[in-house]
Amino acid sequence: MDLMINLILAAQMLSALAMIGLILIQHGKGADMGAAFGSGGSGSLFGATGGANFLSRTTAVLAAVFFTCTLMLAYFGNARPASTGSVLEGAAVTVPAAVDASTAAQIPGNAPAASGVPSAPAVPAK
């Protein structure tokens, strides 16, 4: 299953890159008007109009491949089995060891207050 998803993803990426390249190669509709008045070169690799058909049809085919790959990836991404619970539910439950009184006294703030020593006030005096 992972191999098929990787192949579909590779086809999608290659079609996207090829589509970007073909779109950048094509010239817009306004370029023909400029070429008619002599401001640009009207010659192309495939002739005056042959390149537009070839490039536009190839772009349309690549767009269809990209769209199909996107739909298949969405389907396979949603078709995976859903987990039954949280990751934390499968964690092992550990009970902390009993705390020794001598180690608890070493923690600051846990030392028992000596009798006769007043405790610090909760609100600082002004």
N, CA, C and O of each residue as an XYZ file, in Angstrom:
504
protein
N       0.829     -1.189      0.000
C       0.000      0.000      0.000
C       0.873      1.252      0.000
O       0.584      2.217     -0.708
N       1.945      1.234      0.799
C       2.829      2.401      0.847
C       3.557      2.611     -0.473
O       3.823      3.747     -0.863
N       3.878      1.524     -1.160
C       4.557      1.648     -2.455
C       3.642      2.340     -3.471
O       4.088      3.192     -4.240
N       2.369      1.965     -3.465
C       1.436      2.570     -4.405
C       1.246      4.061     -4.091
O       1.173      4.884     -5.004
N       1.169      4.400     -2.822
C       1.025      5.807     -2.438
C       2.263      6.594     -2.856
O       2.152      7.727     -3.325
N       3.442      5.996     -2.687
C       4.679      6.670     -3.099
C       4.735      6.860     -4.616
O       5.200      7.897     -5.089
N       4.271      5.876     -5.381
C       4.248      6.013     -6.839
C       3.266      7.089     -7.285
O       3.561      7.864     -8.195
N       2.102      7.136     -6.648
C       1.123      8.169     -6.992
C       1.658      9.545     -6.635
O       1.477     10.501     -7.388
N       2.318      9.646     -5.489
C       2.892     10.920     -5.073
C       4.002     11.367     -6.022
O       4.114     12.552     -6.335
N       4.818     10.425     -6.478
C       5.876     10.765     -7.438
C       5.275     11.236     -8.764
O       5.761     12.198     -9.358
N       4.213     10.556     -9.230
C       3.560     10.969    -10.477
C       2.940     12.351    -10.326
O       2.977     13.154    -11.259
N       2.371     12.633     -9.162
C       1.773     13.946     -8.932
C       2.838     15.038     -8.944
O       2.639     16.094     -9.543
N       3.960     14.789     -8.289
C       5.025     15.795     -8.239
C       5.626     16.026     -9.617
O       5.879     17.169     -9.996
N       5.856     14.960    -10.370
C       6.430     15.119    -11.712
C       5.465     15.842    -12.645
O       5.878     16.683    -13.443
N       4.181     15.513    -12.544
C       3.219     16.208    -13.402
C       3.101     17.680    -13.015
O       2.916     18.536    -13.881
N       3.205     17.979    -11.722
C       3.147     19.383    -11.292
C       4.350     20.163    -11.815
O       4.197     21.281    -12.307
N       5.536     19.586    -11.714
C       6.740     20.275    -12.200
C       6.704     20.456    -13.713
O       7.073     21.513    -14.225
N       6.258     19.423    -14.430
C       6.169     19.536    -15.888
C       5.114     20.559    -16.287
O       5.297     21.301    -17.252
N       4.011     20.599    -15.547
C       2.965     21.568    -15.850
C       3.457     22.999    -15.609
O       3.154     23.900    -16.390
N       4.212     23.204    -14.535
C       4.783     24.528    -14.267
C       5.701     24.950    -15.408
O       5.636     26.084    -15.881
N       6.560     24.026    -15.847
C       7.463     24.341    -16.953
C       6.727     24.669    -18.236
O       7.085     25.619    -18.933
N       5.692     23.884    -18.561
C       4.947     24.145    -19.796
C       4.179     25.457    -19.732
O       4.069     26.160    -20.736
N       3.653     25.789    -18.576
C       2.920     27.045    -18.453
C       3.862     28.231    -18.603
O       3.497     29.246    -19.197
N       5.064     28.107    -18.071
C       6.026     29.204    -18.206
C       6.542     29.356    -19.627
O       6.903     30.460    -20.035
N       6.583     28.273    -20.387
C       7.052     28.344    -21.775
C       6.015     29.016    -22.671
O       6.377     29.739    -23.599
N       4.741     28.788    -22.406
C       3.692     29.323    -23.271
C       3.653     30.846    -23.197
O       3.951     31.436    -22.158
N       3.292     31.455    -24.281
C       3.136     32.899    -24.288
C       1.649     33.222    -24.221
O       0.804     32.439    -24.655
N       1.356     34.364    -23.679
C      -0.033     34.750    -23.461
C      -0.703     35.228    -24.734
O      -0.077     35.325    -25.790
N      -1.988     35.525    -24.613
C      -2.771     35.990    -25.763
C      -2.329     37.387    -26.195
O      -2.427     37.721    -27.376
N      -1.847     38.205    -25.267
C      -1.411     39.549    -25.601
C      -0.107     39.577    -26.379
O       0.207     40.587    -27.010
N       0.655     38.502    -26.351
C       1.922     38.459    -27.069
C       1.699     38.424    -28.578
O       2.538     38.915    -29.335
N       0.586     37.855    -29.026
C       0.298     37.814    -30.462
C       0.033     39.210    -31.010
O       0.425     39.523    -32.134
N      -0.620     40.032    -30.234
C      -0.912     41.397    -30.677
C       0.377     42.210    -30.797
O       0.532     42.995    -31.733
N       1.292     42.026    -29.860
C       2.561     42.738    -29.932
C       3.398     42.283    -31.106
O       4.099     43.086    -31.722
N       3.332     41.000    -31.421
C       4.099     40.474    -32.542
C       3.538     40.971    -33.874
O       4.280     41.095    -34.849
N       2.246     41.255    -33.922
C       1.636     41.737    -35.165
C       2.157     43.113    -35.544
O       2.232     43.442    -36.728
N       2.518     43.920    -34.554
C       3.035     45.264    -34.831
C       4.558     45.304    -34.839
O       5.141     46.387    -34.900
N       5.205     44.162    -34.780
C       6.640     44.110    -34.928
C       7.440     44.327    -33.657
O       8.642     44.584    -33.729
N       6.811     44.230    -32.501
C       7.575     44.488    -31.278
C       8.183     43.232    -30.682
O       8.899     43.327    -29.686
N       7.939     42.101    -31.227
C       8.517     40.879    -30.666
C       8.694     39.841    -31.747
O       8.146     39.963    -32.842
N       9.448     38.837    -31.436
C       9.648     37.755    -32.387
C       8.450     36.829    -32.386
O       8.071     36.313    -31.335
N       7.846     36.609    -33.546
C       6.661     35.760    -33.602
C       7.019     34.309    -33.860
O       6.150     33.441    -33.776
N       8.262     34.026    -34.170
C       8.658     32.654    -34.424
C       8.751     31.854    -33.135
O       9.172     32.379    -32.104
N       8.368     30.609    -33.190
C       8.473     29.743    -32.019
C       9.089     28.420    -32.434
O       9.382     28.203    -33.610
N       9.277     27.573    -31.503
C       9.925     26.295    -31.752
C       9.070     25.410    -32.655
O       9.598     24.674    -33.489
N       7.752     25.482    -32.490
C       6.858     24.605    -33.238
C       6.167     25.313    -34.396
O       5.257     24.736    -34.991
N       6.547     26.505    -34.732
C       5.889     27.253    -35.787
C       4.991     28.326    -35.194
O       4.992     28.542    -33.983
N       4.229     28.994    -36.037
C       3.423     30.121    -35.583
C       2.268     29.676    -34.682
O       2.033     30.288    -33.640
N       1.547     28.626    -35.066
C       0.405     28.191    -34.261
C       0.528     26.759    -33.769
O      -0.244     26.339    -32.907
N       1.458     26.020    -34.284
C       1.585     24.613    -33.891
C       1.994     24.437    -32.441
O       1.595     23.472    -31.789
N       2.790     25.369    -31.935
C       3.236     25.252    -30.547
C       2.117     25.477    -29.554
O       2.100     24.859    -28.490
N       1.193     26.343    -29.882
C       0.101     26.637    -28.957
C      -0.773     25.406    -28.753
O      -1.165     25.101    -27.627
N      -1.076     24.704    -29.830
C      -1.902     23.501    -29.691
C      -1.174     22.411    -28.923
O      -1.742     21.802    -28.016
N       0.073     22.165    -29.279
C       0.831     21.105    -28.614
C       1.014     21.412    -27.128
O       0.779     20.553    -26.278
N       1.431     22.632    -26.820
C       1.679     22.976    -25.429
C       0.399     23.014    -24.610
O       0.386     22.568    -23.463
N      -0.669     23.535    -25.178
C      -1.930     23.616    -24.427
C      -2.535     22.228    -24.210
O      -3.095     21.958    -23.148
N      -2.426     21.359    -25.195
C      -2.953     19.998    -25.019
C      -2.115     19.219    -24.008
O      -2.665     18.480    -23.191
N      -0.821     19.372    -24.051
C       0.045     18.687    -23.088
C      -0.207     19.209    -21.677
O      -0.203     18.428    -20.725
N      -0.423     20.492    -21.528
C      -0.740     21.067    -20.229
C      -2.063     20.525    -19.717
O      -2.193     20.241    -18.527
N      -3.044     20.376    -20.593
C      -4.343     19.840    -20.183
C      -4.221     18.379    -19.735
O      -4.861     17.976    -18.763
N      -3.408     17.590    -20.432
C      -3.212     16.194    -20.043
C      -2.502     16.124    -18.689
O      -2.878     15.324    -17.832
N      -1.487     16.952    -18.498
C      -0.774     16.955    -17.218
C      -1.670     17.437    -16.080
O      -1.551     16.957    -14.953
N      -2.557     18.375    -16.366
C      -3.493     18.829    -15.338
C      -4.459     17.708    -14.957
O      -4.808     17.566    -13.786
N      -4.890     16.914    -15.933
C      -5.770     15.779    -15.634
C      -5.046     14.725    -14.807
O      -5.628     14.151    -13.886
N      -3.779     14.466    -15.128
C      -2.984     13.503    -14.345
C      -2.802     14.019    -12.917
O      -2.934     13.254    -11.962
N      -2.503     15.298    -12.769
C      -2.326     15.893    -11.445
C      -3.616     15.798    -10.630
O      -3.584     15.442     -9.453
N      -4.742     16.115    -11.252
C      -6.030     16.068    -10.571
C      -6.368     14.640    -10.147
O      -6.839     14.417     -9.031
N      -6.130     13.676    -11.032
C      -6.411     12.276    -10.715
C      -5.529     11.784     -9.565
O      -6.009     11.099     -8.662
N      -4.253     12.129     -9.596
C      -3.343     11.733     -8.512
C      -3.759     12.359     -7.188
O      -3.663     11.723     -6.139
N      -4.220     13.604     -7.236
C      -4.666     14.267     -6.016
C      -5.882     13.568     -5.436
O      -5.958     13.368     -4.223
N      -6.831     13.194     -6.277
C      -8.016     12.489     -5.791
C      -7.663     11.114     -5.225
O      -8.219     10.704     -4.206
N      -6.741     10.398     -5.881
C      -6.350      9.077     -5.372
C      -5.610      9.194     -4.043
O      -5.820      8.375     -3.149
N      -4.753     10.195     -3.901
C      -4.058     10.382     -2.628
C      -5.032     10.746     -1.515
O      -4.866     10.309     -0.376
N      -6.042     11.540     -1.837
C      -7.049     11.883     -0.831
C      -7.848     10.653     -0.427
O      -8.166     10.475      0.749
N      -8.174      9.801     -1.400
C      -8.925      8.588     -1.082
C      -8.104      7.642     -0.214
O      -8.595      7.141      0.797
N      -6.853      7.397     -0.605
C      -6.023      6.471      0.160
C      -5.647      7.031      1.520
O      -5.448      6.270      2.466
N      -5.547      8.330      1.632
C      -5.254      8.928      2.928
C      -6.416      8.804      3.888
O      -6.219      8.719      5.100
N      -7.635      8.793      3.353
C      -8.827      8.675      4.192
C      -9.197      7.213      4.422
O      -9.925      6.919      5.370
N      -8.724      6.292      3.595
C      -9.102      4.889      3.683
C      -8.286      4.116      4.712
O      -8.571      2.945      4.965
N      -7.291      4.736      5.303
C      -6.488      4.024      6.308
C      -7.340      3.747      7.538
O      -8.228      4.533      7.868
N      -7.075      2.639      8.215
C      -7.886      2.318      9.393
C      -7.684      3.347     10.502
O      -6.567      3.770     10.798
N      -8.793      3.728     11.092
C      -8.728      4.715     12.171
C      -8.247      4.036     13.446
O      -8.570      2.875     13.699
N      -7.485      4.753     14.237
C      -7.004      4.192     15.496
C      -8.168      4.113     16.471
O      -9.122      4.886     16.383
N      -8.080      3.181     17.389
C      -9.181      2.968     18.326
C      -9.107      3.877     19.532
O     -10.069      3.967     20.294
N      -8.005      4.541     19.720
C      -7.911      5.399     20.883
C      -6.671      6.262     20.845
O      -6.025      6.420     19.810
N      -6.369      6.794     21.958
C      -5.240      7.694     22.085
C      -3.941      6.906     22.217
O      -3.945      5.735     22.598
N      -2.852      7.555     21.902
C      -1.540      6.943     22.068
C      -1.260      6.725     23.556
O      -0.594      5.763     23.939
N      -1.763      7.609     24.366
C      -1.514      7.514     25.801
C      -2.256      6.352     26.459
O      -1.864      5.904     27.537
N      -3.327      5.854     25.824
C      -4.050      4.722     26.391
C      -3.210      3.454     26.356
O      -3.374      2.583     27.210
N      -2.330      3.339     25.398
C      -1.507      2.145     25.290
C      -0.238      2.218     26.123
O       0.510      1.242     26.181
N       0.020      3.336     26.763
C       1.234      3.490     27.560
C       1.123      2.668     28.839
O       0.038      2.495     29.393
N       2.247      2.176     29.284
C       2.264      1.381     30.515
C       2.048      2.301     31.714
O       2.599      3.400     31.787
N       1.232      1.824     32.649
C       0.949      2.600     33.851
C       1.966      2.198     34.907
O       2.074      1.021     35.254
N       2.704      3.162     35.415
C       3.690      2.884     36.453
C       3.274      3.577     37.736
O       2.787      4.708     37.721
N       3.472      2.891     38.832
C       3.147      3.448     40.141
C       4.433      3.973     40.742
O       5.433      3.255     40.784
N       4.429      5.216     41.212
C       5.662      5.747     41.802
C       6.029      4.998     43.078
O       5.164      4.548     43.829
N       7.313      4.880     43.298
C       7.798      4.195     44.499
C       7.457      5.032     45.721
O       7.267      6.245     45.635
N       7.386      4.356     46.855
C       7.069      5.061     48.102
C       8.181      6.061     48.422
O       9.365      5.763     48.269
N       7.784      7.235     48.863
C       8.738      8.302     49.150
C       9.269      8.119     50.560
O       8.506      8.003     51.519
N      10.561      8.095     50.667
C      11.205      7.973     51.980
C      11.171      9.341     52.662
O      11.363     10.367     52.009
N      10.933      9.356     53.944
C      10.817     10.609     54.690
C      12.129     11.375     54.697
O      12.127     12.606     54.719
N      13.257     10.658     54.678
C      14.540     11.353     54.728
C      14.821     12.083     53.403
O      15.416     13.160     53.414
N      14.400     11.510     52.264
C      14.620     12.190     50.992
C      13.630     13.330     50.802
O      13.940     14.317     50.134
N      12.433     13.202     51.387
C      11.460     14.276     51.278
C      11.905     15.497     52.061
O      11.569     16.623     51.693
N      12.651     15.294     53.125
C      13.124     16.417     53.926
C      14.207     17.200     53.196
O      14.455     18.358     53.529
N      14.861     16.587     52.201
C      15.917     17.266     51.477
C      15.372     18.235     50.426
O      16.091     19.116     49.956
N      14.117     18.069     50.068
C      13.516     18.946     49.069
C      13.177     20.267     49.726
O      12.514     20.274     50.763
N      13.605     21.388     49.164
C      13.301     22.683     49.782
C      11.797     22.906     49.863
O      11.073     22.648     48.902
N      11.340     23.374     50.987
C       9.927     23.633     51.185
C       9.190     22.480     51.800
O       8.053     22.646     52.243
N       9.810     21.291     51.845
C       9.151     20.129     52.429
C       9.605     19.866     53.860
O       9.088     18.967     54.523
N      10.548     20.628     54.324
C      11.038     20.393     55.685
C       9.942     20.776     56.669
O       9.287     21.805     56.501
N       9.743     19.961     57.688
C       8.715     20.302     58.670
C       9.127     21.541     59.450
O      10.296     21.737     59.780
N       8.138     22.361     59.730
C       8.402     23.603     60.461
C       8.714     23.274     61.916
O       8.031     22.465     62.544
N       9.753     23.911     62.439
C      10.116     23.684     63.838
C       9.120     24.427     64.715
O       8.642     25.506     64.365
N       8.820     23.832     65.852
C       7.857     24.474     66.738
C       8.499     25.692     67.379
O       9.679     25.665     67.728
N       7.743     26.733     67.531
C       8.239     27.957     68.125
C       8.771     28.930     67.107
O       9.021     30.085     67.453
N       8.959     28.520     65.861
C       9.440     29.415     64.813
C       8.212     29.897     64.044
O       7.474     29.090     63.477
N       7.996     31.201     64.024
C       6.808     31.677     63.314
C       6.953     31.463     61.815
O       8.051     31.536     61.263
N       5.847     31.201     61.181
C       5.867     31.017     59.742
C       5.872     32.385     59.059
O       5.467     33.385     59.651
N       6.326     32.417     57.829
C       6.401     33.677     57.097
C       5.000     34.163     56.766
O       4.116     33.356     56.477
N       4.788     35.466     56.805
C       3.448     35.969     56.473
C       3.144     35.766     54.997
O       4.044     35.767     54.158
N       1.890     35.597     54.700
C       1.469     35.369     53.330
C       1.587     36.652     52.508
O       1.913     36.606     51.321
N       1.324     37.785     53.135
C       1.400     39.065     52.439
C       2.589     39.823     53.007
O       2.701     39.945     54.227
N       3.473     40.333     52.173
C       4.632     41.049     52.691
C       4.188     42.340     53.416
O       3.246     43.018     53.004
N       4.882     42.634     54.474
C       4.538     43.818     55.267
C       5.093     45.058     54.579
O       6.131     45.013     53.918
N       4.371     46.171     54.750
C       4.805     47.436     54.117
C       5.531     48.295     55.073
O       5.965     49.390     54.714
